[in-house]
Amino acid sequence: MKAIFVMMKCELGKAYDVAAEAVDTIEEVSEVYSTSGQYDLLVKCYLPSDIDVGRFVTSRLQTLPHVKDTYTIITFNAFT
């Protein structure tokens, strides 16, 4: 499994709706945080290593209702 983080901009007043939809409907979504700054949400996903990250983001996350923009961060190593 690999972790990715996707920052999302949402339509005004819709961030909590987008967060709920992501958590409820996308199995790979682990956690969603509301954030301050340019983006409204930070979405943490765990993907199987054979999943195409770009296709996952564009077909599963960017198509959620009320999502305006995304910024994807691909991770390499987790330090614990």
mmCIF file of the N, C-alpha and C atoms, coordinates in Angstrom:
data_MODEL
# 
_entry.id   MODEL 
# 
loop_
_atom_site.group_PDB 
_atom_site.id 
_atom_site.type_symbol 
_atom_site.label_atom_id 
_atom_site.label_alt_id 
_atom_site.label_comp_id 
_atom_site.label_asym_id 
_atom_site.label_entity_id 
_atom_site.label_seq_id 
_atom_site.pdbx_PDB_ins_code 
_atom_site.Cartn_x 
_atom_site.Cartn_y 
_atom_site.Cartn_z 
_atom_site.occupancy 
_atom_site.B_iso_or_equiv 
_atom_site.pdbx_formal_charge 
_atom_site.auth_seq_id 
_atom_site.auth_comp_id 
_atom_site.auth_asym_id 
_atom_site.auth_atom_id 
_atom_site.pdbx_PDB_model_num 
ATOM 1   N N  . MET A 1 1  ? 0.846   -1.191 0.000   1.00 0.00 ? 1  MET A N  1 
ATOM 2   C CA . MET A 1 1  ? 0.000   0.000  0.000   1.00 0.00 ? 1  MET A CA 1 
ATOM 3   C C  . MET A 1 1  ? 0.877   1.235  0.000   1.00 0.00 ? 1  MET A C  1 
ATOM 4   N N  . LYS A 1 2  ? 0.427   2.243  -0.714  1.00 0.00 ? 2  LYS A N  1 
ATOM 5   C CA . LYS A 1 2  ? 1.123   3.523  -0.704  1.00 0.00 ? 2  LYS A CA 1 
ATOM 6   C C  . LYS A 1 2  ? 0.139   4.607  -0.294  1.00 0.00 ? 2  LYS A C  1 
ATOM 7   N N  . ALA A 1 3  ? 0.653   5.580  0.416   1.00 0.00 ? 3  ALA A N  1 
ATOM 8   C CA . ALA A 1 3  ? -0.182  6.692  0.863   1.00 0.00 ? 3  ALA A CA 1 
ATOM 9   C C  . ALA A 1 3  ? -0.027  7.863  -0.089  1.00 0.00 ? 3  ALA A C  1 
ATOM 10  N N  . ILE A 1 4  ? -1.133  8.521  -0.370  1.00 0.00 ? 4  ILE A N  1 
ATOM 11  C CA . ILE A 1 4  ? -1.109  9.796  -1.088  1.00 0.00 ? 4  ILE A CA 1 
ATOM 12  C C  . ILE A 1 4  ? -1.955  10.778 -0.289  1.00 0.00 ? 4  ILE A C  1 
ATOM 13  N N  . PHE A 1 5  ? -1.651  12.044 -0.454  1.00 0.00 ? 5  PHE A N  1 
ATOM 14  C CA . PHE A 1 5  ? -2.432  13.112 0.145   1.00 0.00 ? 5  PHE A CA 1 
ATOM 15  C C  . PHE A 1 5  ? -2.945  13.990 -0.984  1.00 0.00 ? 5  PHE A C  1 
ATOM 16  N N  . VAL A 1 6  ? -4.216  14.327 -0.935  1.00 0.00 ? 6  VAL A N  1 
ATOM 17  C CA . VAL A 1 6  ? -4.809  15.176 -1.960  1.00 0.00 ? 6  VAL A CA 1 
ATOM 18  C C  . VAL A 1 6  ? -5.449  16.365 -1.271  1.00 0.00 ? 6  VAL A C  1 
ATOM 19  N N  . MET A 1 7  ? -4.980  17.556 -1.629  1.00 0.00 ? 7  MET A N  1 
ATOM 20  C CA . MET A 1 7  ? -5.576  18.783 -1.122  1.00 0.00 ? 7  MET A CA 1 
ATOM 21  C C  . MET A 1 7  ? -6.694  19.171 -2.083  1.00 0.00 ? 7  MET A C  1 
ATOM 22  N N  . MET A 1 8  ? -7.830  19.595 -1.536  1.00 0.00 ? 8  MET A N  1 
ATOM 23  C CA . MET A 1 8  ? -8.996  19.916 -2.355  1.00 0.00 ? 8  MET A CA 1 
ATOM 24  C C  . MET A 1 8  ? -9.512  21.319 -2.092  1.00 0.00 ? 8  MET A C  1 
ATOM 25  N N  . LYS A 1 9  ? -9.841  22.005 -3.179  1.00 0.00 ? 9  LYS A N  1 
ATOM 26  C CA . LYS A 1 9  ? -10.613 23.243 -3.095  1.00 0.00 ? 9  LYS A CA 1 
ATOM 27  C C  . LYS A 1 9  ? -12.051 22.874 -3.415  1.00 0.00 ? 9  LYS A C  1 
ATOM 28  N N  . CYS A 1 10 ? -12.974 23.404 -2.620  1.00 0.00 ? 10 CYS A N  1 
ATOM 29  C CA . CYS A 1 10 ? -14.389 23.091 -2.785  1.00 0.00 ? 10 CYS A CA 1 
ATOM 30  C C  . CYS A 1 10 ? -15.167 24.362 -3.099  1.00 0.00 ? 10 CYS A C  1 
ATOM 31  N N  . GLU A 1 11 ? -16.356 24.161 -3.636  1.00 0.00 ? 11 GLU A N  1 
ATOM 32  C CA . GLU A 1 11 ? -17.249 25.292 -3.816  1.00 0.00 ? 11 GLU A CA 1 
ATOM 33  C C  . GLU A 1 11 ? -17.564 25.876 -2.439  1.00 0.00 ? 11 GLU A C  1 
ATOM 34  N N  . LEU A 1 12 ? -17.832 27.168 -2.414  1.00 0.00 ? 12 LEU A N  1 
ATOM 35  C CA . LEU A 1 12 ? -18.100 27.838 -1.141  1.00 0.00 ? 12 LEU A CA 1 
ATOM 36  C C  . LEU A 1 12 ? -19.204 27.144 -0.357  1.00 0.00 ? 12 LEU A C  1 
ATOM 37  N N  . GLY A 1 13 ? -18.935 26.879 0.909   1.00 0.00 ? 13 GLY A N  1 
ATOM 38  C CA . GLY A 1 13 ? -19.916 26.282 1.793   1.00 0.00 ? 13 GLY A CA 1 
ATOM 39  C C  . GLY A 1 13 ? -20.101 24.781 1.638   1.00 0.00 ? 13 GLY A C  1 
ATOM 40  N N  . LYS A 1 14 ? -19.284 24.133 0.816   1.00 0.00 ? 14 LYS A N  1 
ATOM 41  C CA . LYS A 1 14 ? -19.496 22.708 0.523   1.00 0.00 ? 14 LYS A CA 1 
ATOM 42  C C  . LYS A 1 14 ? -18.392 21.789 1.045   1.00 0.00 ? 14 LYS A C  1 
ATOM 43  N N  . ALA A 1 15 ? -17.398 22.304 1.753   1.00 0.00 ? 15 ALA A N  1 
ATOM 44  C CA . ALA A 1 15 ? -16.270 21.478 2.187   1.00 0.00 ? 15 ALA A CA 1 
ATOM 45  C C  . ALA A 1 15 ? -16.717 20.302 3.058   1.00 0.00 ? 15 ALA A C  1 
ATOM 46  N N  . TYR A 1 16 ? -17.627 20.527 3.982   1.00 0.00 ? 16 TYR A N  1 
ATOM 47  C CA . TYR A 1 16 ? -18.066 19.441 4.860   1.00 0.00 ? 16 TYR A CA 1 
ATOM 48  C C  . TYR A 1 16 ? -18.860 18.390 4.080   1.00 0.00 ? 16 TYR A C  1 
ATOM 49  N N  . ASP A 1 17 ? -19.610 18.819 3.087   1.00 0.00 ? 17 ASP A N  1 
ATOM 50  C CA . ASP A 1 17 ? -20.337 17.872 2.240   1.00 0.00 ? 17 ASP A CA 1 
ATOM 51  C C  . ASP A 1 17 ? -19.367 17.005 1.438   1.00 0.00 ? 17 ASP A C  1 
ATOM 52  N N  . VAL A 1 18 ? -18.333 17.636 0.886   1.00 0.00 ? 18 VAL A N  1 
ATOM 53  C CA . VAL A 1 18 ? -17.328 16.894 0.127   1.00 0.00 ? 18 VAL A CA 1 
ATOM 54  C C  . VAL A 1 18 ? -16.601 15.910 1.036   1.00 0.00 ? 18 VAL A C  1 
ATOM 55  N N  . ALA A 1 19 ? -16.226 16.337 2.231   1.00 0.00 ? 19 ALA A N  1 
ATOM 56  C CA . ALA A 1 19 ? -15.539 15.459 3.173   1.00 0.00 ? 19 ALA A CA 1 
ATOM 57  C C  . ALA A 1 19 ? -16.395 14.240 3.507   1.00 0.00 ? 19 ALA A C  1 
ATOM 58  N N  . ALA A 1 20 ? -17.655 14.452 3.801   1.00 0.00 ? 20 ALA A N  1 
ATOM 59  C CA . ALA A 1 20 ? -18.549 13.344 4.137   1.00 0.00 ? 20 ALA A CA 1 
ATOM 60  C C  . ALA A 1 20 ? -18.700 12.388 2.961   1.00 0.00 ? 20 ALA A C  1 
ATOM 61  N N  . GLU A 1 21 ? -18.856 12.916 1.776   1.00 0.00 ? 21 GLU A N  1 
ATOM 62  C CA . GLU A 1 21 ? -19.000 12.081 0.576   1.00 0.00 ? 21 GLU A CA 1 
ATOM 63  C C  . GLU A 1 21 ? -17.746 11.248 0.331   1.00 0.00 ? 21 GLU A C  1 
ATOM 64  N N  . ALA A 1 22 ? -16.580 11.853 0.501   1.00 0.00 ? 22 ALA A N  1 
ATOM 65  C CA . ALA A 1 22 ? -15.323 11.135 0.284   1.00 0.00 ? 22 ALA A CA 1 
ATOM 66  C C  . ALA A 1 22 ? -15.171 9.988  1.274   1.00 0.00 ? 22 ALA A C  1 
ATOM 67  N N  . VAL A 1 23 ? -15.416 10.258 2.542   1.00 0.00 ? 23 VAL A N  1 
ATOM 68  C CA . VAL A 1 23 ? -15.277 9.231  3.576   1.00 0.00 ? 23 VAL A CA 1 
ATOM 69  C C  . VAL A 1 23 ? -16.311 8.118  3.392   1.00 0.00 ? 23 VAL A C  1 
ATOM 70  N N  . ASP A 1 24 ? -17.520 8.486  3.030   1.00 0.00 ? 24 ASP A N  1 
ATOM 71  C CA . ASP A 1 24 ? -18.612 7.513  2.937   1.00 0.00 ? 24 ASP A CA 1 
ATOM 72  C C  . ASP A 1 24 ? -18.568 6.656  1.675   1.00 0.00 ? 24 ASP A C  1 
ATOM 73  N N  . THR A 1 25 ? -17.995 7.169  0.587   1.00 0.00 ? 25 THR A N  1 
ATOM 74  C CA . THR A 1 25 ? -18.135 6.465  -0.692  1.00 0.00 ? 25 THR A CA 1 
ATOM 75  C C  . THR A 1 25 ? -16.839 5.947  -1.307  1.00 0.00 ? 25 THR A C  1 
ATOM 76  N N  . ILE A 1 26 ? -15.684 6.404  -0.818  1.00 0.00 ? 26 ILE A N  1 
ATOM 77  C CA . ILE A 1 26 ? -14.427 5.982  -1.438  1.00 0.00 ? 26 ILE A CA 1 
ATOM 78  C C  . ILE A 1 26 ? -13.631 5.167  -0.428  1.00 0.00 ? 26 ILE A C  1 
ATOM 79  N N  . GLU A 1 27 ? -13.557 3.886  -0.674  1.00 0.00 ? 27 GLU A N  1 
ATOM 80  C CA . GLU A 1 27 ? -12.930 2.941  0.256   1.00 0.00 ? 27 GLU A CA 1 
ATOM 81  C C  . GLU A 1 27 ? -11.483 3.290  0.569   1.00 0.00 ? 27 GLU A C  1 
ATOM 82  N N  . GLU A 1 28 ? -10.751 3.818  -0.394  1.00 0.00 ? 28 GLU A N  1 
ATOM 83  C CA . GLU A 1 28 ? -9.337  4.113  -0.219  1.00 0.00 ? 28 GLU A CA 1 
ATOM 84  C C  . GLU A 1 28 ? -9.068  5.350  0.642   1.00 0.00 ? 28 GLU A C  1 
ATOM 85  N N  . VAL A 1 29 ? -10.096 6.139  0.902   1.00 0.00 ? 29 VAL A N  1 
ATOM 86  C CA . VAL A 1 29 ? -9.940  7.334  1.737   1.00 0.00 ? 29 VAL A CA 1 
ATOM 87  C C  . VAL A 1 29 ? -9.838  6.908  3.197   1.00 0.00 ? 29 VAL A C  1 
ATOM 88  N N  . SER A 1 30 ? -8.731  7.281  3.825   1.00 0.00 ? 30 SER A N  1 
ATOM 89  C CA . SER A 1 30 ? -8.476  6.927  5.218   1.00 0.00 ? 30 SER A CA 1 
ATOM 90  C C  . SER A 1 30 ? -8.968  8.013  6.166   1.00 0.00 ? 30 SER A C  1 
ATOM 91  N N  . GLU A 1 31 ? -8.614  9.260  5.851   1.00 0.00 ? 31 GLU A N  1 
ATOM 92  C CA . GLU A 1 31 ? -8.952  10.391 6.714   1.00 0.00 ? 31 GLU A CA 1 
ATOM 93  C C  . GLU A 1 31 ? -9.142  11.633 5.846   1.00 0.00 ? 31 GLU A C  1 
ATOM 94  N N  . VAL A 1 32 ? -9.965  12.550 6.334   1.00 0.00 ? 32 VAL A N  1 
ATOM 95  C CA . VAL A 1 32 ? -10.151 13.848 5.686   1.00 0.00 ? 32 VAL A CA 1 
ATOM 96  C C  . VAL A 1 32 ? -10.071 14.914 6.769   1.00 0.00 ? 32 VAL A C  1 
ATOM 97  N N  . TYR A 1 33 ? -9.240  15.915 6.529   1.00 0.00 ? 33 TYR A N  1 
ATOM 98  C CA . TYR A 1 33 ? -9.062  17.020 7.475   1.00 0.00 ? 33 TYR A CA 1 
ATOM 99  C C  . TYR A 1 33 ? -9.514  18.323 6.828   1.00 0.00 ? 33 TYR A C  1 
ATOM 100 N N  . SER A 1 34 ? -10.199 19.170 7.573   1.00 0.00 ? 34 SER A N  1 
ATOM 101 C CA . SER A 1 34 ? -10.447 20.531 7.104   1.00 0.00 ? 34 SER A CA 1 
ATOM 102 C C  . SER A 1 34 ? -9.168  21.325 7.385   1.00 0.00 ? 34 SER A C  1 
ATOM 103 N N  . THR A 1 35 ? -8.839  22.236 6.491   1.00 0.00 ? 35 THR A N  1 
ATOM 104 C CA . THR A 1 35 ? -7.594  22.990 6.605   1.00 0.00 ? 35 THR A CA 1 
ATOM 105 C C  . THR A 1 35 ? -7.836  24.470 6.361   1.00 0.00 ? 35 THR A C  1 
ATOM 106 N N  . SER A 1 36 ? -6.868  25.270 6.773   1.00 0.00 ? 36 SER A N  1 
ATOM 107 C CA . SER A 1 36 ? -6.900  26.692 6.453   1.00 0.00 ? 36 SER A CA 1 
ATOM 108 C C  . SER A 1 36 ? -5.953  26.921 5.287   1.00 0.00 ? 36 SER A C  1 
ATOM 109 N N  . GLY A 1 37 ? -6.080  28.054 4.643   1.00 0.00 ? 37 GLY A N  1 
ATOM 110 C CA . GLY A 1 37 ? -5.181  28.371 3.541   1.00 0.00 ? 37 GLY A CA 1 
ATOM 111 C C  . GLY A 1 37 ? -5.859  28.232 2.192   1.00 0.00 ? 37 GLY A C  1 
ATOM 112 N N  . GLN A 1 38 ? -5.069  27.944 1.171   1.00 0.00 ? 38 GLN A N  1 
ATOM 113 C CA . GLN A 1 38 ? -5.571  27.900 -0.203  1.00 0.00 ? 38 GLN A CA 1 
ATOM 114 C C  . GLN A 1 38 ? -6.538  26.753 -0.461  1.00 0.00 ? 38 GLN A C  1 
ATOM 115 N N  . TYR A 1 39 ? -6.383  25.656 0.263   1.00 0.00 ? 39 TYR A N  1 
ATOM 116 C CA . TYR A 1 39 ? -7.231  24.487 0.061   1.00 0.00 ? 39 TYR A CA 1 
ATOM 117 C C  . TYR A 1 39 ? -8.122  24.273 1.279   1.00 0.00 ? 39 TYR A C  1 
ATOM 118 N N  . ASP A 1 40 ? -9.261  23.643 1.052   1.00 0.00 ? 40 ASP A N  1 
ATOM 119 C CA . ASP A 1 40 ? -10.253 23.441 2.108   1.00 0.00 ? 40 ASP A CA 1 
ATOM 120 C C  . ASP A 1 40 ? -10.078 22.126 2.848   1.00 0.00 ? 40 ASP A C  1 
ATOM 121 N N  . LEU A 1 41 ? -9.645  21.084 2.126   1.00 0.00 ? 41 LEU A N  1 
ATOM 122 C CA . LEU A 1 41 ? -9.553  19.752 2.703   1.00 0.00 ? 41 LEU A CA 1 
ATOM 123 C C  . LEU A 1 41 ? -8.219  19.099 2.381   1.00 0.00 ? 41 LEU A C  1 
ATOM 124 N N  . LEU A 1 42 ? -7.780  18.228 3.287   1.00 0.00 ? 42 LEU A N  1 
ATOM 125 C CA . LEU A 1 42 ? -6.616  17.375 3.051   1.00 0.00 ? 42 LEU A CA 1 
ATOM 126 C C  . LEU A 1 42 ? -7.112  15.938 3.188   1.00 0.00 ? 42 LEU A C  1 
ATOM 127 N N  . VAL A 1 43 ? -7.023  15.185 2.094   1.00 0.00 ? 43 VAL A N  1 
ATOM 128 C CA . VAL A 1 43 ? -7.545  13.828 2.039   1.00 0.00 ? 43 VAL A CA 1 
ATOM 129 C C  . VAL A 1 43 ? -6.375  12.854 2.022   1.00 0.00 ? 43 VAL A C  1 
ATOM 130 N N  . LYS A 1 44 ? -6.366  11.922 2.978   1.00 0.00 ? 44 LYS A N  1 
ATOM 131 C CA . LYS A 1 44 ? -5.326  10.897 3.034   1.00 0.00 ? 44 LYS A CA 1 
ATOM 132 C C  . LYS A 1 44 ? -5.912  9.604  2.483   1.00 0.00 ? 44 LYS A C  1 
ATOM 133 N N  . CYS A 1 45 ? -5.225  9.024  1.493   1.00 0.00 ? 45 CYS A N  1 
ATOM 134 C CA . CYS A 1 45 ? -5.684  7.795  0.863   1.00 0.00 ? 45 CYS A CA 1 
ATOM 135 C C  . CYS A 1 45 ? -4.585  6.748  0.894   1.00 0.00 ? 45 CYS A C  1 
ATOM 136 N N  . TYR A 1 46 ? -4.979  5.506  1.037   1.00 0.00 ? 46 TYR A N  1 
ATOM 137 C CA . TYR A 1 46 ? -4.057  4.378  0.910   1.00 0.00 ? 46 TYR A CA 1 
ATOM 138 C C  . TYR A 1 46 ? -4.457  3.600  -0.334  1.00 0.00 ? 46 TYR A C  1 
ATOM 139 N N  . LEU A 1 47 ? -3.516  3.500  -1.274  1.00 0.00 ? 47 LEU A N  1 
ATOM 140 C CA . LEU A 1 47 ? -3.783  2.819  -2.536  1.00 0.00 ? 47 LEU A CA 1 
ATOM 141 C C  . LEU A 1 47 ? -2.928  1.567  -2.656  1.00 0.00 ? 47 LEU A C  1 
ATOM 142 N N  . PRO A 1 48 ? -3.490  0.498  -3.214  1.00 0.00 ? 48 PRO A N  1 
ATOM 143 C CA . PRO A 1 48 ? -2.656  -0.661 -3.534  1.00 0.00 ? 48 PRO A CA 1 
ATOM 144 C C  . PRO A 1 48 ? -1.567  -0.237 -4.516  1.00 0.00 ? 48 PRO A C  1 
ATOM 145 N N  . SER A 1 49 ? -0.437  -0.892 -4.457  1.00 0.00 ? 49 SER A N  1 
ATOM 146 C CA . SER A 1 49 ? 0.710   -0.476 -5.275  1.00 0.00 ? 49 SER A CA 1 
ATOM 147 C C  . SER A 1 49 ? 0.449   -0.577 -6.770  1.00 0.00 ? 49 SER A C  1 
ATOM 148 N N  . ASP A 1 50 ? -0.524  -1.370 -7.196  1.00 0.00 ? 50 ASP A N  1 
ATOM 149 C CA . ASP A 1 50 ? -0.802  -1.511 -8.626  1.00 0.00 ? 50 ASP A CA 1 
ATOM 150 C C  . ASP A 1 50 ? -1.819  -0.490 -9.155  1.00 0.00 ? 50 ASP A C  1 
ATOM 151 N N  . ILE A 1 51 ? -2.331  0.370  -8.296  1.00 0.00 ? 51 ILE A N  1 
ATOM 152 C CA . ILE A 1 51 ? -3.315  1.389  -8.708  1.00 0.00 ? 51 ILE A CA 1 
ATOM 153 C C  . ILE A 1 51 ? -2.595  2.583  -9.334  1.00 0.00 ? 51 ILE A C  1 
ATOM 154 N N  . ASP A 1 52 ? -3.110  3.086  -10.437 1.00 0.00 ? 52 ASP A N  1 
ATOM 155 C CA . ASP A 1 52 ? -2.593  4.281  -11.094 1.00 0.00 ? 52 ASP A CA 1 
ATOM 156 C C  . ASP A 1 52 ? -3.077  5.506  -10.311 1.00 0.00 ? 52 ASP A C  1 
ATOM 157 N N  . VAL A 1 53 ? -2.156  6.233  -9.701  1.00 0.00 ? 53 VAL A N  1 
ATOM 158 C CA . VAL A 1 53 ? -2.505  7.379  -8.852  1.00 0.00 ? 53 VAL A CA 1 
ATOM 159 C C  . VAL A 1 53 ? -3.262  8.436  -9.649  1.00 0.00 ? 53 VAL A C  1 
ATOM 160 N N  . GLY A 1 54 ? -2.768  8.770  -10.813 1.00 0.00 ? 54 GLY A N  1 
ATOM 161 C CA . GLY A 1 54 ? -3.423  9.800  -11.625 1.00 0.00 ? 54 GLY A CA 1 
ATOM 162 C C  . GLY A 1 54 ? -4.844  9.441  -11.991 1.00 0.00 ? 54 GLY A C  1 
ATOM 163 N N  . ARG A 1 55 ? -5.049  8.209  -12.391 1.00 0.00 ? 55 ARG A N  1 
ATOM 164 C CA . ARG A 1 55 ? -6.408  7.770  -12.743 1.00 0.00 ? 55 ARG A CA 1 
ATOM 165 C C  . ARG A 1 55 ? -7.316  7.770  -11.510 1.00 0.00 ? 55 ARG A C  1 
ATOM 166 N N  . PHE A 1 56 ? -6.790  7.343  -10.355 1.00 0.00 ? 56 PHE A N  1 
ATOM 167 C CA . PHE A 1 56 ? -7.588  7.360  -9.126  1.00 0.00 ? 56 PHE A CA 1 
ATOM 168 C C  . PHE A 1 56 ? -8.025  8.781  -8.781  1.00 0.00 ? 56 PHE A C  1 
ATOM 169 N N  . VAL A 1 57 ? -7.089  9.713  -8.806  1.00 0.00 ? 57 VAL A N  1 
ATOM 170 C CA . VAL A 1 57 ? -7.405  11.099 -8.443  1.00 0.00 ? 57 VAL A CA 1 
ATOM 171 C C  . VAL A 1 57 ? -8.402  11.699 -9.427  1.00 0.00 ? 57 VAL A C  1 
ATOM 172 N N  . THR A 1 58 ? -8.152  11.527 -10.724 1.00 0.00 ? 58 THR A N  1 
ATOM 173 C CA . THR A 1 58 ? -9.027  12.173 -11.708 1.00 0.00 ? 58 THR A CA 1 
ATOM 174 C C  . THR A 1 58 ? -10.400 11.526 -11.822 1.00 0.00 ? 58 THR A C  1 
ATOM 175 N N  . SER A 1 59 ? -10.480 10.225 -11.598 1.00 0.00 ? 59 SER A N  1 
ATOM 176 C CA . SER A 1 59 ? -11.777 9.568  -11.773 1.00 0.00 ? 59 SER A CA 1 
ATOM 177 C C  . SER A 1 59 ? -12.572 9.427  -10.485 1.00 0.00 ? 59 SER A C  1 
ATOM 178 N N  . ARG A 1 60 ? -11.908 9.373  -9.342  1.00 0.00 ? 60 ARG A N  1 
ATOM 179 C CA . ARG A 1 60 ? -12.622 9.132  -8.087  1.00 0.00 ? 60 ARG A CA 1 
ATOM 180 C C  . ARG A 1 60 ? -12.734 10.378 -7.203  1.00 0.00 ? 60 ARG A C  1 
ATOM 181 N N  . LEU A 1 61 ? -11.672 11.176 -7.120  1.00 0.00 ? 61 LEU A N  1 
ATOM 182 C CA . LEU A 1 61 ? -11.696 12.334 -6.219  1.00 0.00 ? 61 LEU A CA 1 
ATOM 183 C C  . LEU A 1 61 ? -12.144 13.613 -6.916  1.00 0.00 ? 61 LEU A C  1 
ATOM 184 N N  . GLN A 1 62 ? -11.585 13.891 -8.079  1.00 0.00 ? 62 GLN A N  1 
ATOM 185 C CA . GLN A 1 62 ? -11.943 15.134 -8.765  1.00 0.00 ? 62 GLN A CA 1 
ATOM 186 C C  . GLN A 1 62 ? -13.390 15.148 -9.228  1.00 0.00 ? 62 GLN A C  1 
ATOM 187 N N  . THR A 1 63 ? -14.012 13.990 -9.342  1.00 0.00 ? 63 THR A N  1 
ATOM 188 C CA . THR A 1 63 ? -15.395 13.921 -9.802  1.00 0.00 ? 63 THR A CA 1 
ATOM 189 C C  . THR A 1 63 ? -16.419 14.001 -8.681  1.00 0.00 ? 63 THR A C  1 
ATOM 190 N N  . LEU A 1 64 ? -15.946 14.079 -7.429  1.00 0.00 ? 64 LEU A N  1 
ATOM 191 C CA . LEU A 1 64 ? -16.893 14.271 -6.326  1.00 0.00 ? 64 LEU A CA 1 
ATOM 192 C C  . LEU A 1 64 ? -17.631 15.591 -6.523  1.00 0.00 ? 64 LEU A C  1 
ATOM 193 N N  . PRO A 1 65 ? -18.926 15.625 -6.212  1.00 0.00 ? 65 PRO A N  1 
ATOM 194 C CA . PRO A 1 65 ? -19.672 16.880 -6.345  1.00 0.00 ? 65 PRO A CA 1 
ATOM 195 C C  . PRO A 1 65 ? -19.034 17.995 -5.511  1.00 0.00 ? 65 PRO A C  1 
ATOM 196 N N  . HIS A 1 66 ? -18.961 19.182 -6.087  1.00 0.00 ? 66 HIS A N  1 
ATOM 197 C CA . HIS A 1 66 ? -18.523 20.416 -5.436  1.00 0.00 ? 66 HIS A CA 1 
ATOM 198 C C  . HIS A 1 66 ? -17.005 20.548 -5.291  1.00 0.00 ? 66 HIS A C  1 
ATOM 199 N N  . VAL A 1 67 ? -16.218 19.647 -5.896  1.00 0.00 ? 67 VAL A N  1 
ATOM 200 C CA . VAL A 1 67 ? -14.759 19.781 -5.900  1.00 0.00 ? 67 VAL A CA 1 
ATOM 201 C C  . VAL A 1 67 ? -14.371 20.680 -7.066  1.00 0.00 ? 67 VAL A C  1 
ATOM 202 N N  . LYS A 1 68 ? -13.596 21.731 -6.766  1.00 0.00 ? 68 LYS A N  1 
ATOM 203 C CA . LYS A 1 68 ? -13.175 22.681 -7.797  1.00 0.00 ? 68 LYS A CA 1 
ATOM 204 C C  . LYS A 1 68 ? -11.750 22.439 -8.279  1.00 0.00 ? 68 LYS A C  1 
ATOM 205 N N  . ASP A 1 69 ? -10.859 21.970 -7.392  1.00 0.00 ? 69 ASP A N  1 
ATOM 206 C CA . ASP A 1 69 ? -9.450  21.829 -7.749  1.00 0.00 ? 69 ASP A CA 1 
ATOM 207 C C  . ASP A 1 69 ? -8.802  20.852 -6.780  1.00 0.00 ? 69 ASP A C  1 
ATOM 208 N N  . THR A 1 70 ? -7.729  20.196 -7.238  1.00 0.00 ? 70 THR A N  1 
ATOM 209 C CA . THR A 1 70 ? -6.978  19.304 -6.361  1.00 0.00 ? 70 THR A CA 1 
ATOM 210 C C  . THR A 1 70 ? -5.486  19.518 -6.545  1.00 0.00 ? 70 THR A C  1 
ATOM 211 N N  . TYR A 1 71 ? -4.733  19.124 -5.536  1.00 0.00 ? 71 TYR A N  1 
ATOM 212 C CA . TYR A 1 71 ? -3.270  19.150 -5.555  1.00 0.00 ? 71 TYR A CA 1 
ATOM 213 C C  . TYR A 1 71 ? -2.822  17.860 -4.884  1.00 0.00 ? 71 TYR A C  1 
ATOM 214 N N  . THR A 1 72 ? -2.137  17.005 -5.627  1.00 0.00 ? 72 THR A N  1 
ATOM 215 C CA . THR A 1 72 ? -1.779  15.676 -5.133  1.00 0.00 ? 72 THR A CA 1 
ATOM 216 C C  . THR A 1 72 ? -0.333  15.621 -4.673  1.00 0.00 ? 72 THR A C  1 
ATOM 217 N N  . ILE A 1 73 ? -0.129  15.002 -3.515  1.00 0.00 ? 73 ILE A N  1 
ATOM 218 C CA . ILE A 1 73 ? 1.209   14.774 -2.972  1.00 0.00 ? 73 ILE A CA 1 
ATOM 219 C C  . ILE A 1 73 ? 1.397   13.264 -2.879  1.00 0.00 ? 73 ILE A C  1 
ATOM 220 N N  . ILE A 1 74 ? 2.402   12.760 -3.587  1.00 0.00 ? 74 ILE A N  1 
ATOM 221 C CA . ILE A 1 74 ? 2.718   11.339 -3.556  1.00 0.00 ? 74 ILE A CA 1 
ATOM 222 C C  . ILE A 1 74 ? 3.827   11.127 -2.536  1.00 0.00 ? 74 ILE A C  1 
ATOM 223 N N  . THR A 1 75 ? 3.652   10.137 -1.679  1.00 0.00 ? 75 THR A N  1 
ATOM 224 C CA . THR A 1 75 ? 4.627   9.889  -0.623  1.00 0.00 ? 75 THR A CA 1 
ATOM 225 C C  . THR A 1 75 ? 5.574   8.758  -1.019  1.00 0.00 ? 75 THR A C  1 
ATOM 226 N N  . PHE A 1 76 ? 6.747   8.746  -0.384  1.00 0.00 ? 76 PHE A N  1 
ATOM 227 C CA . PHE A 1 76 ? 7.751   7.717  -0.649  1.00 0.00 ? 76 PHE A CA 1 
ATOM 228 C C  . PHE A 1 76 ? 7.964   6.804  0.545   1.00 0.00 ? 76 PHE A C  1 
ATOM 229 N N  . ASN A 1 77 ? 8.311   7.370  1.686   1.00 0.00 ? 77 ASN A N  1 
ATOM 230 C CA . ASN A 1 77 ? 8.590   6.604  2.896   1.00 0.00 ? 77 ASN A CA 1 
ATOM 231 C C  . ASN A 1 77 ? 7.804   7.162  4.069   1.00 0.00 ? 77 ASN A C  1 
ATOM 232 N N  . ALA A 1 78 ? 7.406   6.264  4.956   1.00 0.00 ? 78 ALA A N  1 
ATOM 233 C CA . ALA A 1 78 ? 6.773   6.681  6.205   1.00 0.00 ? 78 ALA A CA 1 
ATOM 234 C C  . ALA A 1 78 ? 7.770   6.423  7.336   1.00 0.00 ? 78 ALA A C  1 
ATOM 235 N N  . PHE A 1 79 ? 8.002   7.406  8.160   1.00 0.00 ? 79 PHE A N  1 
ATOM 236 C CA . PHE A 1 79 ? 8.924   7.277  9.284   1.00 0.00 ? 79 PHE A CA 1 
ATOM 237 C C  . PHE A 1 79 ? 8.112   7.221  10.565  1.00 0.00 ? 79 PHE A C  1 
ATOM 238 N N  . THR A 1 80 ? 8.379   6.228  11.385  1.00 0.00 ? 80 THR A N  1 
ATOM 239 C CA . THR A 1 80 ? 7.631   6.111  12.641  1.00 0.00 ? 80 THR A CA 1 
ATOM 240 C C  . THR A 1 80 ? 8.573   5.985  13.808  1.00 0.00 ? 80 THR A C  1 
# 
